[in-house]
Amino acid sequence: MERLWNKNYLRLMTANFMLYFAFYLLTPLLPIYLSERFGATNDTIGILLSGYTLAALIIRPFSGYVVDSFSRKKVLMICFLFFSICFFGYIAAGTLLMFGIVRTLHGAPFGAVTVANSTCAIDVLPSNRRNEGIGYYGLSNNLAMAIAPSIGIYIYKILNDFTALFWIALVIAFIGFFAASSIQLPQKEIAKNKEKLSLDRFFLTRAWMLAINIALFGFCFGVLSNYLAIYSKQELGITSGTGTYFMLLSIGLFSSRLQGARSLRAGFITRNAAYGMILSLMGYILFVACPNMIGYYASALLIGLGNGHMYPGFLNMFINIAHHNERGTANSSILTSWDLGFGIGILAGGVISQWMGYTAAFWVVAIDNAVGVALFFLVTRRFFLRNRLNPDVR
């Protein structure tokens, strides 16, 4: 069996870890920052934070096409550089408008670099261990999510200084940039596509049902990751437990990725996804139905375990519907779909919480997740099995 943990794969995982660490270091604290620094209301916060996701959503379909059509490492390095530089903007932004502009612009290189990095990771994986490797690759995201929010909240409580957090995120992003610069990709001739450009070159239209389904789950995580800290503080009176929540969430993510690797290796990708989405649904319902410490922390583990099984399953489904020369497009398609739901979740969470409160917003999340689970079992699973290119996965 070919070696899975080769040096290029490990470097790309390191770069991905630093990328997401810089992102999640700030994510749970930005609503508090906007509220305290600029006096922004909940709906305004939702609009400002959703700009980041909107920009990523717009750029990702084009990113998949560019990654498939040009030198992947060059695309990766250019995008990673711009992503890192954008952290200067948060430091310089002195008004709510300037912050909104910087936040929105930052989404474009983030959207592009996540596509480029994950596609490069697929390229350096041995073909007979690709399903397994894709699952493990996500551990770098999960590990970043496990420690970055906790560290960010801890630093903020000690220093009470958001500028310090922005500088730290900037440095971490550049560490990721240098890790990515050291990779060596397999020498492949870039195919000159003489066909006319079509929508399928930018988005994997054959996977449209998968896209709708994953967007529903992205909605849930958009609300949770952005409004957890402020909900915990205002509704539950929990001021120091948000970091612990993210830690437990990511322990669940991390352990389920390891547990699910054997199932993915055997080709049971729909079973992996189904198992995960049921656990997530239980977690979201518990989170809002039991507003106490037990329900709060138990939901973190369940949601983490669920997403750790569900997302790799969906990613493998996208990859197995795509042709060999459409890996970048497949990657950008699932990320675009997730971002669409994620961004709508940020926006809707801010609006709903402004008029009806955060509890109502999280009940909407639980209902949305239930709809996603029902859609998968009634439609999406059969859709995938009918359209897969590899009959060995199921």
C-alpha positions in Angstrom: 0.0 0.0 0.0 1.3 3.4 -0.9 2.4 5.8 1.8 -0.4 8.2 2.9 1.5 10.5 5.2 4.1 11.9 2.7 5.9 15.2 3.4 3.9 17.2 0.9 0.6 16.0 2.4 1.8 16.9 5.9 2.9 20.4 4.7 -0.4 21.1 3.1 -2.2 20.0 6.3 0.0 22.3 8.2 -0.8 25.2 5.9 -4.5 24.4 6.1 -4.2 24.3 9.9 -2.6 27.8 10.0 -5.2 29.1 7.6 -8.1 28.0 9.7 -6.4 28.9 13.0 -6.1 32.5 11.8 -9.8 32.4 10.8 -11.2 30.8 14.0 -9.1 32.8 16.3 -11.3 35.8 15.5 -14.7 34.2 14.5 -16.4 33.9 17.9 -15.2 37.3 19.1 -16.1 39.5 16.1 -19.7 40.0 17.1 -18.6 41.2 20.5 -15.9 43.4 18.9 -18.5 45.0 16.6 -21.0 45.5 19.4 -18.5 47.0 21.9 -16.2 48.9 19.6 -18.8 50.3 17.2 -22.1 49.8 19.0 -23.4 47.7 16.1 -26.9 46.0 16.4 -27.4 42.3 15.9 -28.8 42.7 12.4 -26.0 45.0 11.4 -23.4 42.5 12.8 -25.1 39.8 10.7 -24.8 41.8 7.5 -21.2 42.8 8.1 -20.0 39.3 8.9 -21.9 37.7 6.0 -19.9 39.9 3.6 -16.9 37.7 4.1 -18.8 34.6 3.2 -20.5 36.4 0.2 -17.1 37.2 -1.3 -15.9 33.6 -0.8 -19.1 32.4 -2.3 -18.6 34.5 -5.4 -15.0 33.7 -5.9 -15.0 29.9 -5.3 -16.6 28.7 -8.5 -14.0 30.7 -10.5 -11.3 29.3 -8.1 -12.1 25.8 -9.1 -11.8 26.6 -12.8 -8.5 28.4 -12.2 -7.1 25.6 -10.1 -8.0 23.1 -12.8 -6.6 25.2 -15.6 -3.3 26.7 -14.3 -0.4 25.8 -12.1 -1.9 24.8 -8.8 1.0 25.8 -6.6 1.2 29.3 -8.2 -2.5 29.8 -7.7 -2.2 28.6 -4.1 0.7 30.9 -3.2 -0.9 34.0 -4.7 -4.2 33.4 -2.9 -2.5 32.6 0.4 -0.4 35.8 0.2 -3.4 38.0 -0.3 -5.3 36.1 2.5 -2.5 36.9 4.9 -2.1 40.5 3.9 -5.8 41.2 4.5 -5.3 40.9 8.3 -3.6 44.3 8.1 -7.0 45.7 7.2 -8.6 44.8 10.5 -5.9 46.7 12.3 -6.3 49.8 10.1 -10.1 49.8 10.0 -11.3 52.7 12.3 -14.9 52.8 11.3 -17.7 50.3 10.9 -17.8 50.9 7.1 -14.1 50.3 6.8 -14.4 47.1 8.8 -17.2 45.9 6.6 -15.2 46.6 3.4 -12.1 44.8 4.8 -14.1 41.9 6.0 -15.9 41.5 2.7 -12.7 41.8 0.7 -11.0 39.2 2.9 -13.5 36.6 1.9 -12.2 36.4 -1.7 -8.7 35.1 -1.0 -10.0 32.8 1.7 -12.5 31.3 -0.7 -9.7 30.8 -3.3 -7.0 29.5 -1.0 -9.2 26.8 0.6 -10.0 25.4 -2.9 -6.4 25.5 -4.0 -5.0 24.0 -0.8 -7.5 21.1 -0.6 -7.1 20.3 -4.4 -3.3 20.2 -4.0 -3.7 17.8 -1.0 -5.8 15.5 -3.2 -3.1 15.6 -5.9 -0.4 14.4 -3.5 -2.5 11.5 -2.1 -2.0 8.0 -3.4 -5.1 7.1 -5.5 -5.9 3.9 -3.5 -6.0 5.9 -0.2 -7.7 9.1 -1.5 -11.1 8.6 0.3 -9.2 8.0 3.6 -6.8 10.9 3.0 -9.6 13.3 2.3 -11.1 12.4 5.7 -7.8 12.9 7.5 -7.1 16.2 5.7 -10.1 17.7 7.5 -8.4 17.0 10.9 -6.3 20.0 10.3 -9.4 22.2 10.1 -10.8 20.5 13.2 -7.6 20.9 15.3 -7.6 24.6 14.4 -11.2 24.8 15.5 -10.4 23.0 18.7 -7.8 25.4 20.0 -8.1 28.7 18.1 -11.4 30.0 19.6 -10.3 29.0 23.1 -6.9 30.7 22.6 -8.5 33.8 21.1 -11.0 34.1 24.0 -8.2 33.5 26.5 -6.0 36.2 25.0 -8.8 38.7 24.9 -9.7 38.1 28.5 -6.1 38.7 29.5 -5.2 41.6 27.3 -8.7 43.0 26.5 -7.2 44.1 23.2 -8.6 43.1 19.8 -5.6 44.7 18.0 -3.3 42.1 19.6 -5.6 39.3 18.2 -5.5 40.8 14.7 -1.6 40.8 14.8 -1.5 37.2 16.0 -3.9 36.1 13.3 -1.7 37.9 10.7 1.5 36.2 11.9 -0.2 32.7 11.9 -1.5 33.3 8.4 2.0 34.0 7.1 3.4 30.9 8.8 0.8 28.9 6.8 1.9 30.7 3.7 5.5 29.7 4.2 4.5 26.1 4.9 2.6 26.0 1.6 5.5 27.4 -0.3 7.7 24.4 0.6 5.5 21.8 -1.1 6.4 20.0 -4.3 3.5 18.9 -6.5 3.6 16.0 -9.0 4.6 17.3 -12.5 1.5 17.3 -14.6 0.9 18.8 -17.9 -1.9 21.3 -17.8 -4.6 20.2 -20.3 -5.7 22.9 -22.7 -9.4 22.7 -22.6 -10.7 23.6 -26.1 -14.3 23.2 -25.1 -16.5 26.2 -24.8 -16.9 27.5 -21.3 -20.0 26.2 -19.5 -21.5 26.4 -16.1 -20.1 22.9 -15.3 -16.5 24.3 -15.6 -17.2 26.6 -12.6 -19.7 24.5 -10.6 -20.2 20.8 -10.6 -23.8 20.9 -11.8 -24.1 17.1 -11.8 -23.9 17.4 -8.0 -26.7 19.9 -7.6 -28.7 17.8 -5.1 -25.6 17.3 -2.9 -25.1 21.1 -3.1 -28.6 21.9 -1.8 -28.2 19.3 1.0 -24.8 20.5 2.3 -26.0 24.1 2.1 -28.7 23.3 4.7 -26.1 22.0 7.1 -23.8 25.0 6.4 -26.7 27.3 7.5 -26.6 25.6 10.9 -22.9 26.0 11.4 -23.0 29.6 10.2 -25.3 30.6 13.0 -23.6 28.4 15.7 -20.0 29.5 15.0 -20.8 33.2 14.8 -23.4 33.7 17.5 -22.4 31.1 20.1 -20.3 33.5 22.2 -22.8 36.4 22.3 -25.8 34.0 22.8 -24.0 32.3 25.7 -23.2 35.6 27.3 -26.6 37.3 26.8 -29.1 34.3 27.1 -27.3 31.8 29.3 -25.0 33.9 31.4 -22.0 31.8 30.3 -19.1 34.1 29.9 -16.1 31.8 30.3 -17.4 28.6 28.7 -17.4 29.5 25.1 -13.8 28.4 24.6 -14.6 25.1 26.3 -17.6 24.6 24.0 -15.4 25.0 20.9 -12.9 22.6 22.4 -15.5 19.9 23.0 -17.0 20.5 19.6 -13.6 20.0 18.0 -12.8 16.9 20.1 -15.9 15.4 18.6 -14.8 16.5 15.1 -11.3 15.1 15.6 -12.4 11.8 17.1 -15.1 11.2 14.5 -12.7 11.8 11.6 -10.4 9.2 13.0 -13.2 6.8 13.7 -14.7 7.3 10.2 -11.4 6.8 8.3 -11.9 3.0 8.2 -15.4 3.4 6.9 -14.3 5.9 4.2 -11.4 3.6 3.2 -14.0 0.8 2.7 -16.1 3.0 0.5 -19.1 3.5 2.9 -19.3 7.2 2.3 -23.1 7.6 2.4 -23.3 5.6 5.6 -20.6 7.9 7.1 -22.6 11.0 6.2 -25.9 9.6 7.4 -24.5 8.6 10.8 -23.0 12.1 11.2 -26.0 14.1 10.3 -28.2 12.2 12.8 -25.7 12.9 15.6 -25.6 16.6 14.6 -29.4 16.9 14.6 -29.5 15.4 18.1 -26.9 18.0 19.2 -28.7 21.0 17.7 -32.0 20.0 19.3 -30.3 19.4 22.7 -28.5 22.8 22.4 -31.7 24.8 22.2 -34.1 22.5 24.1 -31.9 22.2 27.2 -30.5 25.7 28.0 -28.4 24.5 30.9 -24.8 23.5 31.3 -25.4 19.8 30.6 -27.3 20.4 27.4 -24.8 23.2 26.4 -21.7 21.1 26.6 -23.2 17.7 25.5 -24.5 19.4 22.4 -20.9 20.5 21.5 -19.7 16.9 21.5 -22.7 15.6 19.5 -22.5 18.4 16.9 -18.7 17.8 16.6 -19.1 14.1 16.2 -21.8 14.6 13.6 -20.0 17.1 11.5 -16.8 15.1 11.6 -18.6 12.2 9.9 -21.0 14.2 7.7 -18.7 16.6 5.9 -16.0 14.1 4.7 -18.8 11.9 3.5 -20.2 14.7 1.4 -16.8 15.7 0.2 -16.2 12.2 -1.1 -19.6 12.2 -2.7 -18.7 15.3 -4.6 -15.3 13.9 -5.6 -16.9 10.6 -6.8 -19.3 12.4 -9.0 -16.5 14.5 -10.6 -14.2 13.4 -13.4 -10.5 13.2 -12.9 -9.9 16.7 -14.4 -12.6 18.3 -12.3 -11.1 17.9 -8.8 -10.7 21.6 -8.3 -14.3 22.2 -9.5 -15.6 19.5 -7.1 -13.7 21.1 -4.2 -15.0 24.6 -5.0 -18.5 23.3 -5.5 -18.9 21.8 -2.0 -17.2 24.8 -0.4 -19.4 27.2 -2.4 -22.5 25.3 -1.3 -21.4 25.2 2.3 -20.6 28.9 2.1 -24.0 29.7 0.7 -25.7 28.1 3.6 -23.1 29.5 6.0 -23.6 33.0 4.8 -27.4 32.9 4.8 -27.1 31.5 8.4 -24.9 34.4 9.5 -27.4 36.9 7.9 -30.5 35.2 9.1 -29.2 34.6 12.6 -28.5 38.3 13.0 -32.0 39.3 11.7 -33.9 36.7 13.6 -32.1 37.4 16.9 -32.7 41.2 16.5 -36.4 40.7 16.3 -37.2 37.5 18.1 -34.1 36.7 20.2 -31.2 34.2 19.9 -33.3 31.3 21.2 -35.6 31.6 18.2 -32.6 31.8 15.9 -31.3 28.5 17.2 -34.7 26.8 17.0 -34.6 27.7 13.3 -31.2 26.0 13.1 -32.6 22.8 14.6 -35.5 22.8 12.2 -33.2 23.5 9.2 -31.0 20.6 10.2 -34.0 18.3 10.5 -35.0 19.3 6.9 -31.5 18.5 5.7 -31.5 15.0 7.3 -34.9 14.2 5.8 -33.8 15.4 2.3 -30.7 13.1 2.5 -32.6 10.0 3.3 -35.5 10.7 0.9 -33.7 12.0 -2.1 -29.9 12.8 -1.9 -28.6 9.3 -1.1 -30.4 7.8 -4.1 -29.3 10.7 -6.3 -25.6 10.0 -5.5 -25.8 6.3 -6.0 -27.4 6.9 -9.4 -24.8 9.4 -10.5 -21.5 8.2 -9.0 -18.6 7.4 -11.3 -17.0 4.9 -9.1 -19.2 1.8 -8.4 -17.0 0.7 -5.5 -18.3 3.6 -3.2 -21.7 3.4 -1.7 
